[in-house]
Amino acid sequence: QWCQEGDASLQKRQEMFYKRLAEMEKQMEALLNCTTIEELKDTLRSNLEKLSEGLEQQTHTRTARLIQQIYDYIDQNYQCYDLSVNSISAAFQMSPASISKLFKRETNTGLLDHINHVRVQHAKELLLSQTYSVSQVTELVGYTNVSSFIRIYKKYEGISPGMVKQQN
């Protein structure tokens, strides 16, 4: 199945390549057919606008893909006590400032805030299961300090984790 997916992906990239090549040929032909300077300026301006739009779309697609990869990375590693902006930036080979700024710009949420949110949501599920103590949940969701976990949990849920266990 992997080979079939790889073949489909390769075929799609090839189709895109040939489509772009055909567009470039049309643009070159349009330039060669210009008979006045004004017509040449207009054609060049049009070609540059199309190029700019294409580059903007590619950048948007790459950024969206990167943000999704960051979401996935956090979902897969939230239980690691050393998950942080620094560890995520290292995993994606970006500076902590760059990855934080990009994430905030694209999601309207700080990166550390998202890490804490994911951890708290998983903690909530574990607490509602009544299987683990608050101390155990603290470790299971990647916190090393129970007091910090309780403070963060209360900030996000408006109730302490101990109260969640008592209510259920």
Backbone as ProteinMPNN parsed JSONL, in Angstrom:
{"seq_chain_A": "QWCQEGDASLQKRQEMFYKRLAEMEKQMEALLNCTTIEELKDTLRSNLEKLSEGLEQQTHTRTARLIQQIYDYIDQNYQCYDLSVNSISAAFQMSPASISKLFKRETNTGLLDHINHVRVQHAKELLLSQTYSVSQVTELVGYTNVSSFIRIYKKYEGISPGMVKQQN", "coords_chain_A": {"N_chain_A": [[0.829, -1.193, 0.0], [1.972, 1.257, 0.759], [3.742, 1.712, -1.329], [1.944, 2.134, -3.417], [0.722, 4.496, -2.532], [2.928, 6.166, -2.596], [3.477, 6.099, -5.345], [1.156, 7.336, -6.315], [1.456, 9.858, -5.201], [3.82, 10.692, -6.453], [2.932, 10.714, -9.097], [1.031, 12.747, -8.956], [2.678, 14.948, -8.354], [4.172, 14.989, -10.695], [2.173, 15.615, -12.568], [1.507, 18.196, -11.682], [3.948, 19.464, -12.182], [4.113, 19.327, -15.022], [1.875, 20.819, -15.647], [2.584, 23.344, -14.646], [4.787, 23.788, -16.281], [3.549, 23.991, -18.796], [2.075, 26.323, -18.356], [4.165, 28.148, -18.064], [5.236, 28.061, -20.619], [3.13, 29.217, -22.063], [3.193, 31.772, -20.989], [5.731, 32.646, -21.819], [5.35, 32.606, -24.582], [3.388, 34.553, -24.807], [4.888, 36.778, -24.068], [6.763, 36.859, -26.163], [5.115, 37.468, -28.273], [4.461, 40.072, -27.949], [4.122, 43.359, -29.242], [4.477, 45.994, -28.69], [6.048, 48.279, -26.388], [4.415, 48.962, -24.252], [2.534, 46.877, -24.274], [4.291, 44.797, -23.675], [5.083, 45.538, -21.064], [2.596, 45.309, -19.724], [2.12, 42.552, -20.053], [4.332, 41.442, -18.738], [3.834, 42.446, -16.151], [1.431, 41.116, -15.571], [2.322, 38.454, -15.659], [4.145, 38.485, -13.516], [2.405, 39.01, -11.395], [0.885, 36.654, -11.382], [2.909, 34.83, -10.749], [3.637, 35.759, -8.213], [1.245, 35.288, -6.803], [1.179, 32.499, -6.954], [3.495, 31.829, -5.486], [2.781, 32.856, -3.008], [0.622, 31.196, -2.366], [1.951, 28.713, -2.2], [3.627, 29.211, -0.004], [1.702, 29.594, 1.989], [0.561, 27.02, 2.034], [2.759, 25.436, 2.809], [3.219, 26.526, 5.346], [0.811, 25.926, 6.672], [0.994, 23.146, 6.652], [3.269, 22.811, 8.272], [2.347, 23.844, 10.722], [0.368, 21.942, 11.295], [2.015, 19.713, 11.624], [3.372, 20.492, 13.915], [1.234, 20.545, 15.749], [0.637, 17.773, 15.711], [3.054, 16.736, 16.685], [3.068, 17.73, 19.307], [0.75, 16.463, 20.294], [1.646, 13.828, 20.223], [3.727, 13.866, 22.023], [3.064, 15.036, 24.472], [3.197, 13.928, 26.991], [5.82, 13.869, 27.727], [8.147, 15.096, 29.948], [9.998, 17.015, 29.263], [8.997, 18.421, 27.127], [8.803, 21.347, 25.405], [8.924, 24.786, 24.263], [11.524, 25.109, 23.399], [12.356, 22.419, 22.925], [10.598, 21.668, 20.909], [11.258, 23.524, 18.939], [13.839, 22.669, 18.388], [13.293, 20.135, 17.346], [12.064, 20.831, 14.97], [13.961, 22.237, 13.734], [14.214, 25.054, 13.983], [14.483, 28.379, 15.307], [13.652, 29.069, 18.759], [12.288, 31.526, 19.049], [11.391, 32.039, 16.418], [9.693, 29.846, 15.833], [7.788, 30.129, 17.809], [6.678, 32.635, 17.208], [5.669, 32.182, 14.604], [3.759, 30.137, 15.163], [2.012, 31.472, 16.907], [1.131, 33.567, 15.229], [-0.23, 32.119, 13.247], [-2.141, 30.589, 14.611], [-3.272, 32.066, 16.627], [-2.749, 31.439, 19.225], [-0.51, 30.958, 21.884], [2.467, 28.952, 21.798], [3.378, 27.556, 24.115], [1.076, 27.817, 25.599], [-0.653, 26.228, 24.101], [0.554, 23.703, 24.459], [0.158, 23.361, 27.224], [-2.654, 23.374, 27.248], [-3.276, 21.012, 25.798], [-2.143, 19.112, 27.499], [-3.684, 19.507, 29.818], [-6.234, 18.773, 28.892], [-5.869, 16.034, 28.418], [-5.234, 15.281, 30.997], [-7.638, 15.806, 32.278], [-9.3, 13.815, 31.18], [-8.032, 11.554, 32.26], [-8.364, 12.033, 35.013], [-11.146, 11.95, 35.227], [-11.557, 9.302, 34.76], [-11.1, 8.107, 37.129], [-9.062, 6.376, 37.825], [-6.468, 7.081, 38.414], [-4.348, 8.839, 40.745], [-4.025, 12.348, 41.6], [-1.355, 13.006, 41.691], [-0.221, 10.929, 40.141], [-1.438, 11.464, 37.662], [-0.313, 13.921, 37.159], [2.343, 13.235, 36.472], [1.831, 11.532, 34.295], [0.932, 13.242, 32.308], [3.082, 14.798, 31.752], [4.068, 16.714, 33.547], [6.333, 17.715, 36.135], [6.053, 18.678, 38.627], [3.741, 18.697, 41.127], [2.378, 20.862, 42.291], [2.659, 22.872, 40.345], [1.26, 21.661, 38.264], [-1.345, 21.553, 39.37], [-1.908, 24.304, 39.636], [-1.809, 25.135, 36.914], [-3.777, 23.476, 35.805], [-6.053, 24.409, 37.158], [-6.121, 27.009, 36.175], [-6.868, 26.595, 33.499], [-9.19, 25.037, 33.604], [-10.739, 26.031, 35.637], [-11.214, 24.817, 38.012], [-9.871, 22.791, 40.595], [-7.751, 19.878, 40.103], [-8.111, 17.964, 42.092], [-10.695, 18.489, 42.998], [-12.139, 17.726, 40.774], [-11.806, 14.969, 40.827], [-13.149, 14.435, 43.235], [-15.769, 15.147, 42.622], [-16.647, 13.188, 40.928]], "CA_chain_A": [[0.0, 0.0, 0.0], [2.845, 2.416, 0.808], [4.257, 1.936, -2.68], [0.864, 2.705, -4.217], [0.572, 5.878, -2.1], [4.096, 6.867, -3.125], [3.276, 6.24, -6.788], [0.107, 8.341, -6.522], [2.047, 11.142, -4.86], [4.75, 11.013, -7.533], [2.123, 11.029, -10.279], [0.428, 14.056, -8.724], [3.75, 15.936, -8.506], [4.501, 15.071, -12.122], [1.092, 16.352, -13.213], [1.676, 19.598, -11.313], [5.128, 19.944, -12.899], [3.768, 19.532, -16.43], [0.909, 21.918, -15.699], [3.369, 24.574, -14.49], [5.601, 23.932, -17.487], [2.66, 24.479, -19.853], [1.776, 27.722, -18.038], [5.366, 28.929, -18.365], [5.329, 28.158, -22.084], [2.127, 30.199, -22.483], [3.673, 33.09, -20.592], [6.837, 32.99, -22.72], [4.764, 32.877, -25.892], [2.726, 35.856, -24.712], [5.95, 37.793, -24.088], [7.349, 36.905, -27.503], [4.136, 38.013, -29.206], [4.241, 41.497, -27.684], [4.612, 44.193, -30.349], [4.788, 47.336, -28.194], [6.614, 48.331, -25.025], [3.274, 48.968, -23.322], [2.022, 45.501, -24.249], [5.307, 44.011, -22.96], [4.952, 45.887, -19.641], [1.361, 44.697, -19.216], [2.296, 41.095, -20.015], [5.266, 41.167, -17.638], [3.119, 42.713, -14.894], [0.486, 40.008, -15.39], [3.1, 37.246, -15.334], [4.683, 38.645, -12.166], [1.285, 38.871, -10.46], [0.584, 35.22, -11.305], [4.02, 34.216, -10.025], [3.507, 36.174, -6.818], [0.101, 34.551, -6.24], [1.594, 31.101, -6.804], [4.438, 31.747, -4.366], [2.015, 33.098, -1.787], [-0.139, 29.972, -2.107], [2.912, 27.688, -1.76], [4.05, 29.564, 1.351], [0.564, 29.313, 2.871], [0.429, 25.568, 2.141], [3.873, 24.941, 3.638], [3.001, 26.971, 6.719], [-0.29, 25.12, 7.221], [1.534, 21.801, 6.87], [4.166, 22.897, 9.428], [1.509, 24.005, 11.919], [-0.237, 20.634, 11.558], [3.083, 18.856, 12.137], [3.613, 20.907, 15.302], [0.099, 19.997, 16.511], [0.831, 16.327, 15.822], [4.212, 16.506, 17.558], [2.624, 17.971, 20.687], [-0.178, 15.38, 20.651], [2.396, 12.592, 20.408], [4.769, 14.006, 23.036], [2.617, 15.841, 25.599], [3.521, 13.28, 28.255], [7.252, 14.027, 27.984], [8.342, 16.21, 30.87], [10.859, 18.043, 28.668], [8.348, 19.066, 25.987], [8.824, 22.797, 25.607], [9.147, 25.545, 23.034], [12.894, 24.792, 22.967], [12.449, 21.064, 22.354], [9.852, 21.676, 19.645], [12.054, 24.271, 17.961], [14.951, 21.797, 17.99], [12.75, 19.061, 16.505], [11.714, 21.381, 13.66], [15.146, 22.97, 13.277], [13.906, 26.481, 13.934], [14.785, 29.018, 16.586], [12.452, 29.157, 19.61], [11.546, 32.759, 18.748], [10.735, 31.905, 15.111], [8.585, 28.886, 15.87], [6.742, 30.722, 18.658], [6.042, 33.721, 16.451], [4.895, 31.555, 13.53], [2.622, 29.436, 15.748], [1.089, 32.495, 17.419], [0.55, 34.265, 14.079], [-1.116, 31.241, 12.476], [-3.185, 29.946, 15.425], [-3.732, 32.999, 17.665], [-2.498, 30.815, 20.516], [0.907, 30.769, 22.148], [2.892, 27.553, 21.726], [3.345, 26.993, 25.466], [-0.335, 27.761, 25.972], [-1.225, 25.043, 23.453], [1.099, 22.525, 25.153], [-0.573, 23.248, 28.489], [-4.051, 23.021, 26.944], [-3.306, 19.585, 25.438], [-1.865, 18.344, 28.728], [-4.842, 19.621, 30.714], [-7.328, 17.971, 28.33], [-5.563, 14.623, 28.698], [-5.334, 15.121, 32.45], [-9.073, 15.783, 32.589], [-9.771, 12.46, 30.851], [-7.471, 10.613, 33.246], [-8.995, 12.289, 36.31], [-12.533, 11.481, 35.171], [-11.566, 7.833, 34.766], [-10.977, 7.707, 38.544], [-8.065, 5.314, 37.912], [-5.177, 7.601, 38.855], [-4.316, 9.945, 41.7], [-3.586, 13.617, 41.013], [0.093, 12.883, 41.548], [0.037, 10.062, 38.987], [-1.864, 12.193, 36.464], [0.718, 14.942, 36.948], [3.454, 12.608, 35.746], [1.36, 10.959, 33.033], [0.745, 14.27, 31.286], [4.327, 15.496, 31.468], [4.512, 17.691, 34.544], [7.212, 17.121, 37.161], [5.74, 19.294, 39.902], [2.291, 18.615, 41.364], [1.849, 22.216, 42.534], [2.563, 23.545, 39.041], [0.165, 21.02, 37.534], [-2.615, 21.986, 39.961], [-2.089, 25.715, 39.275], [-2.115, 25.218, 35.484], [-5.078, 22.835, 35.586], [-7.09, 25.314, 37.647], [-6.153, 28.149, 35.246], [-7.56, 26.219, 32.263], [-10.506, 24.409, 33.839], [-11.491, 26.781, 36.646], [-11.432, 23.936, 39.158], [-8.646, 22.025, 40.85], [-7.88, 18.463, 39.725], [-8.649, 17.223, 43.237], [-12.149, 18.667, 43.007], [-12.675, 16.896, 39.666], [-11.87, 13.579, 41.329], [-14.188, 14.351, 44.272], [-17.105, 15.3, 42.029], [-17.051, 11.999, 40.145]], "C_chain_A": [[0.869, 1.251, 0.0], [3.365, 2.749, -0.581], [3.19, 2.583, -3.561], [0.655, 4.172, -3.857], [1.729, 6.717, -2.638], [3.97, 7.103, -4.614], [2.241, 7.325, -7.089], [0.661, 9.738, -6.245], [3.01, 11.601, -5.95], [3.99, 11.432, -8.785], [1.506, 12.432, -10.134], [1.479, 15.164, -8.887], [4.142, 16.105, -9.969], [3.441, 15.866, -12.885], [1.209, 17.844, -12.932], [2.857, 20.21, -12.058], [4.781, 20.262, -14.352], [2.753, 20.661, -16.606], [1.649, 23.258, -15.587], [4.22, 24.841, -15.724], [4.762, 24.497, -18.635], [2.303, 25.95, -19.62], [2.963, 28.617, -18.375], [5.53, 29.11, -19.87], [4.344, 29.198, -22.622], [2.609, 31.617, -22.162], [4.819, 33.555, -21.495], [6.309, 33.367, -24.111], [4.089, 34.247, -25.903], [3.764, 36.981, -24.741], [6.534, 37.961, -25.489], [6.409, 37.537, -28.53], [3.85, 39.497, -28.976], [4.861, 42.321, -28.806], [4.94, 45.615, -29.904], [5.37, 47.239, -26.793], [5.491, 48.266, -23.992], [2.686, 47.569, -23.173], [2.991, 44.592, -23.487], [5.231, 44.272, -21.459], [3.731, 45.204, -19.034], [1.5, 43.186, -19.071], [3.242, 40.703, -18.885], [4.591, 41.358, -16.281], [2.155, 41.56, -14.576], [1.214, 38.724, -14.978], [3.655, 37.313, -13.907], [3.591, 38.512, -11.104], [0.916, 37.394, -10.278], [1.657, 34.489, -10.514], [3.921, 34.516, -8.537], [2.374, 35.417, -6.12], [0.464, 33.086, -6.0], [2.543, 30.911, -5.636], [3.733, 31.938, -3.032], [1.221, 31.842, -1.392], [0.78, 28.858, -1.601], [3.351, 27.946, -0.323], [2.944, 29.242, 2.342], [0.423, 27.806, 3.1], [1.529, 24.978, 3.014], [3.671, 25.305, 5.098], [1.899, 26.15, 7.381], [0.182, 23.703, 7.534], [2.439, 21.78, 8.11], [3.373, 23.025, 10.721], [0.856, 22.668, 12.276], [0.796, 19.666, 12.127], [3.406, 19.212, 13.589], [2.49, 20.402, 16.205], [0.304, 18.494, 16.75], [1.965, 15.992, 16.782], [3.822, 16.683, 19.021], [1.687, 16.858, 21.144], [0.555, 14.066, 20.931], [3.374, 12.656, 21.575], [4.346, 14.776, 24.286], [3.013, 15.233, 26.938], [4.999, 13.367, 28.616], [7.479, 15.267, 28.846], [9.178, 17.334, 30.266], [10.267, 18.674, 27.399], [8.239, 20.56, 26.28], [8.972, 23.48, 24.257], [10.541, 25.21, 22.495], [12.991, 23.413, 22.33], [11.705, 20.972, 21.02], [10.658, 22.409, 18.572], [13.235, 23.434, 17.486], [14.463, 20.702, 17.048], [12.449, 19.557, 15.089], [12.825, 22.261, 13.077], [14.852, 24.438, 13.009], [14.319, 27.084, 15.264], [13.512, 29.058, 17.428], [11.611, 30.406, 19.303], [10.772, 32.624, 17.437], [9.529, 30.986, 15.177], [7.44, 29.426, 16.726], [5.963, 31.787, 17.908], [5.153, 33.16, 15.345], [3.627, 30.906, 14.09], [1.572, 30.435, 16.231], [0.376, 33.205, 16.266], [-0.499, 33.407, 13.376], [-2.295, 30.698, 13.281], [-3.842, 30.877, 16.436], [-3.615, 32.416, 19.063], [-0.99, 30.677, 20.686], [1.245, 29.28, 22.146], [2.848, 26.893, 23.102], [1.91, 26.864, 25.958], [-1.0, 26.526, 25.36], [-0.723, 23.755, 24.117], [0.322, 22.304, 26.447], [-2.017, 22.824, 28.268], [-4.176, 21.525, 26.632], [-3.096, 18.728, 26.685], [-3.067, 18.357, 29.664], [-6.013, 18.786, 30.192], [-7.104, 16.472, 28.589], [-5.665, 14.348, 30.192], [-6.796, 14.999, 32.87], [-9.659, 14.392, 32.329], [-9.297, 11.448, 31.887], [-8.126, 10.791, 34.615], [-10.43, 11.764, 36.332], [-12.622, 9.959, 35.175], [-11.48, 7.268, 36.179], [-9.937, 6.606, 38.764], [-6.782, 5.797, 38.569], [-5.341, 8.717, 39.879], [-3.853, 11.206, 40.973], [-2.079, 13.572, 40.767], [0.467, 12.034, 40.335], [-0.319, 10.771, 37.674], [-0.832, 13.258, 36.122], [1.849, 14.381, 36.099], [3.02, 12.091, 34.377], [1.18, 11.996, 31.923], [1.953, 15.19, 31.139], [4.761, 16.574, 32.441], [5.364, 16.982, 35.588], [6.872, 17.634, 38.547], [4.226, 19.335, 40.07], [1.684, 20.002, 41.564], [1.68, 22.981, 41.232], [1.398, 22.982, 38.239], [-1.183, 21.515, 38.049], [-2.917, 23.432, 39.56], [-2.493, 25.853, 37.809], [-3.485, 24.611, 35.191], [-6.207, 23.786, 35.988], [-7.237, 26.531, 36.725], [-6.998, 27.819, 34.019], [-8.984, 25.714, 32.504], [-11.352, 25.132, 34.888], [-11.788, 25.989, 37.902], [-10.159, 23.125, 39.366], [-8.837, 20.564, 40.437], [-8.44, 17.601, 40.855], [-10.163, 17.319, 43.318], [-12.818, 17.836, 41.909], [-12.829, 15.462, 40.139], [-12.978, 13.424, 42.361], [-15.591, 14.391, 43.693], [-17.571, 14.053, 41.295], [-16.995, 10.76, 40.979]], "O_chain_A": [[0.543, 2.218, -0.688], [3.423, 3.916, -0.97], [3.492, 3.473, -4.356], [0.438, 5.004, -4.737], [1.527, 7.846, -3.083], [4.312, 8.179, -5.105], [2.424, 8.131, -8.0], [0.365, 10.685, -6.974], [3.012, 12.774, -6.326], [4.366, 12.396, -9.452], [1.472, 13.202, -11.095], [1.198, 16.2, -9.491], [4.41, 17.215, -10.428], [3.769, 16.687, -13.742], [1.033, 18.665, -13.833], [2.777, 21.35, -12.515], [5.115, 21.334, -14.855], [2.781, 21.374, -17.609], [1.373, 24.191, -16.341], [4.356, 25.985, -16.157], [5.217, 25.381, -19.361], [2.235, 26.732, -20.569], [2.79, 29.713, -18.908], [5.915, 30.182, -20.336], [4.677, 29.967, -23.523], [2.449, 32.536, -22.965], [4.87, 34.721, -21.887], [6.771, 34.328, -24.725], [4.199, 35.002, -26.869], [3.542, 38.017, -25.368], [6.77, 39.082, -25.939], [6.86, 38.078, -29.539], [3.084, 40.107, -29.723], [5.966, 42.035, -29.268], [5.596, 46.361, -30.631], [5.199, 46.234, -26.103], [5.617, 47.586, -22.974], [2.377, 47.135, -22.064], [2.559, 43.717, -22.737], [5.307, 43.335, -20.664], [3.816, 44.596, -17.967], [1.051, 42.608, -18.081], [2.984, 39.743, -18.158], [4.752, 40.538, -15.376], [2.087, 41.095, -13.438], [0.781, 38.009, -14.074], [3.636, 36.319, -13.181], [3.833, 37.958, -10.032], [0.668, 36.941, -9.161], [1.346, 33.621, -9.698], [4.102, 33.629, -7.703], [2.528, 34.962, -4.986], [0.104, 32.506, -4.975], [2.419, 29.947, -4.88], [4.049, 31.267, -2.049], [1.166, 31.481, -0.216], [0.421, 28.137, -0.67], [3.437, 27.018, 0.481], [3.202, 28.684, 3.409], [0.192, 27.366, 4.226], [1.266, 24.122, 3.859], [3.922, 24.491, 5.987], [2.044, 25.726, 8.528], [-0.188, 23.131, 8.559], [2.384, 20.841, 8.904], [3.701, 22.374, 11.713], [0.802, 22.306, 13.451], [0.48, 18.882, 13.021], [3.683, 18.328, 14.398], [2.748, 19.891, 17.295], [0.157, 18.015, 17.875], [1.849, 15.075, 17.595], [4.201, 15.878, 19.873], [1.816, 16.363, 22.264], [0.128, 13.284, 21.781], [3.809, 11.617, 22.071], [5.205, 15.138, 25.091], [3.15, 15.957, 27.924], [5.385, 12.971, 29.716], [7.041, 16.363, 28.494], [9.082, 18.48, 30.704], [10.968, 19.385, 26.678], [7.654, 20.97, 27.283], [9.126, 22.818, 23.231], [10.723, 25.048, 21.289], [13.644, 23.255, 21.298], [12.145, 20.271, 20.109], [10.727, 21.96, 17.428], [13.595, 23.483, 16.31], [15.134, 20.375, 16.069], [12.562, 18.801, 14.124], [12.64, 22.934, 12.063], [15.194, 24.984, 11.96], [14.486, 26.362, 16.247], [12.41, 29.078, 16.88], [10.381, 30.35, 19.297], [9.62, 33.049, 17.355], [8.467, 31.305, 14.642], [6.269, 29.211, 16.413], [4.734, 31.832, 17.97], [4.02, 33.607, 15.168], [2.539, 31.105, 13.548], [0.379, 30.254, 15.987], [-0.836, 33.419, 16.317], [-1.54, 33.915, 12.957], [-3.337, 30.38, 12.709], [-4.857, 30.523, 17.036], [-4.308, 32.854, 19.982], [-0.28, 30.322, 19.745], [0.394, 28.447, 22.46], [2.333, 25.783, 23.236], [1.571, 25.907, 26.655], [-1.806, 25.86, 26.009], [-1.498, 22.819, 24.314], [-0.119, 21.191, 26.73], [-2.547, 22.005, 29.019], [-5.073, 20.854, 27.141], [-3.796, 17.736, 26.891], [-3.423, 17.327, 30.236], [-6.714, 18.154, 30.983], [-8.035, 15.745, 28.935], [-6.137, 13.286, 30.597], [-7.139, 14.179, 33.722], [-10.412, 13.861, 33.145], [-10.063, 10.594, 32.333], [-8.411, 9.808, 35.299], [-10.876, 11.201, 37.332], [-13.649, 9.396, 35.552], [-11.755, 6.089, 36.4], [-9.947, 5.964, 39.815], [-6.081, 5.015, 39.212], [-6.336, 9.441, 39.881], [-3.345, 11.129, 39.854], [-1.598, 14.053, 39.741], [1.377, 12.39, 39.586], [0.422, 10.682, 36.694], [-0.511, 13.476, 34.954], [2.259, 14.997, 35.116], [3.768, 12.205, 33.406], [1.265, 11.667, 30.74], [1.872, 16.231, 30.488], [5.735, 17.28, 32.18], [5.152, 15.808, 35.89], [7.348, 17.088, 39.542], [3.517, 19.93, 39.259], [0.597, 20.283, 41.06], [0.674, 23.662, 41.035], [0.643, 23.726, 37.614], [-2.064, 21.859, 37.26], [-4.046, 23.751, 39.188], [-3.415, 26.603, 37.49], [-4.261, 25.169, 34.416], [-7.187, 23.949, 35.26], [-8.345, 27.026, 36.518], [-7.76, 28.662, 33.546], [-9.875, 25.945, 31.686], [-12.548, 24.87, 35.009], [-12.537, 26.448, 38.765], [-9.454, 22.812, 38.406], [-9.964, 20.068, 40.423], [-9.154, 16.629, 40.609], [-10.836, 16.348, 43.664], [-13.918, 17.314, 42.092], [-13.848, 14.819, 39.889], [-13.674, 12.409, 42.376], [-16.5, 13.743, 44.212], [-18.768, 13.882, 41.064], [-17.298, 9.672, 40.49]]}, "name": "protein", "num_of_chains": 1, "seq": "QWCQEGDASLQKRQEMFYKRLAEMEKQMEALLNCTTIEELKDTLRSNLEKLSEGLEQQTHTRTARLIQQIYDYIDQNYQCYDLSVNSISAAFQMSPASISKLFKRETNTGLLDHINHVRVQHAKELLLSQTYSVSQVTELVGYTNVSSFIRIYKKYEGISPGMVKQQN"}
